[in-house]
Amino acid sequence: MYLEQCQTVRHYAVQVHPARGAYLLGALDAEAQKYDPFAHMTDLLFALMRIGVPYRNGEDICYAAQEFCARFGFLGFEQADVQKRYDDGSVKLYRGNVLCEKALLPTQIEQLFRPFQRELNRQHRRTQKSAFQALSAGDGSEEPLVPELDYSYCERVEWYGKYGAQLLQRAAQIQCGEPFELLIGNAEPVFRCENGRVTRRWRFDSLKTACDIGFAEMLLAEVPAIRLCKRCGKPLLTNGTRAAYCSTSCRNVENVKNSRRRKRLEERSRAAEPLL
């Protein structure tokens, strides 16, 4: 459990697996930084939805996902999506997840979430060999080789695009007034009483679950912090206003369309009027 904080490191890289595509990897030598995701929830959701736009259009999102992780860390699908464990050691992934629903054995989970495990083992052997050679030579001053990237924990780049696109779809349903069910991962509310005031916090198992909670709570606000542009569908920050367009260009184009639409309706209305 993350309890009430998430963590990130400064450097992330993208590694392409020949069979499974691009993965995000965190650097080993960077010191982890902890933060409260709910204090940055608007920025978190906005960044994810912005990743969802190019993903939905079939564009590359590697750099955007890498930048997201440098700011906020991994979404943590590995922790968030385990719904049920079976006697044979297999698990079933959460049904609201963007991955899959079938039961997976531990070896299959290893292949899915750690596609570079063989590379990690190779680097580990190389590190041990280098350290042994240094000791055999009687020179203990040299540091053993250290892997630059941690291949044992990584996430697929496409997960960030899928999740961002999922948030965009939900936001569009909200603006259209369509009902739908919000699903979140493993989370529980925690209530604290300090100085006679009760506050609510959340314990969650991943950054993804925290984002699910933050998105649901954003819907309770009278004016949502994020809204979709009425013209292009891109996310925009409302800043407490009822802004409807992401840019002046979109607003002007929509105003011209509305003006032309009103003009056509007036012309049809005049043409339908009976002659005296």
Disulfide bonds with the S-S distance in Angstrom:
none
